[in-house]
Amino acid sequence: QVQLVESGGGLVQAGGSLRLSCAVSGRLFSIIAMGWHRQTPGKERDLVARIGSGDMVTYADSVKGRFTISKDNAKNEVILQLQMNSLKPDETAVYYCEVIVSGGVSYWGQGTQVTVSS
């Protein structure tokens, strides 16, 4: 199994920045992809950014040039981060980190609220 603990959400004014972190521990050798999603009430959870096999990075079109996903590998954990710049009010959402392990199983963080005020 894999454990995920998120941090870093909060309230920011439009145009501001936030950095989200997700501490990942457990069976790290089984991880094949890691990423961030966001969800607003009544809507589906949408992919924001992902690091896949070979460290290939994918971004949603709406965040390209403003968001940066990164990961730092330590001995017993991986820290997945999402640097979000020039935030917009419509990006207010709960942000979730996701880890996909071999076999296609997904694990999710608890979610962290990001609120962007206009």
RAQUI-V906296 format. One line per field, one symbol per residue. ss: DSSP state (a for helix, b for strand, c for the rest). psi: psi as a letter, one per 20 degrees, with the letter a starting at -180 (. if undefined). burial: I if it has 16 or more other C-alpha atoms within 10 Angstrom, else O. Layout:
ss->???
psi->???
burial->???
//
This chain:
ss->cbbbbbbccbbbbccccbbbbbbbbbcaaabbbbbbbbbccccccbbbbbbcaaacbbbcaaacccbbbbbbbcccbbbbbbbbccccaaacbbbbbbbbbcccbbbbcccbbbbbbc
psi->rpppoqrirapqqpiaqqpqqopprcmhiipiqqrprqpqpjrqpqpgqqobqjkpppqqhiipihqpqrqppagjrpopqopoqlqqhjjprpppqqpprpijpqqqriqppppoq.
burial->OIIIIIIOIOOIOIOOIIIIIIIIIOOIOOIIIIIIIIIOOOOOIOIIIIIOOOOOIIIOOOIOOOIIIIIOOOOOIIIIIIOIIOIIOOIIIIIIIIIIIOOOOOIIIOIIIIIIIO
//
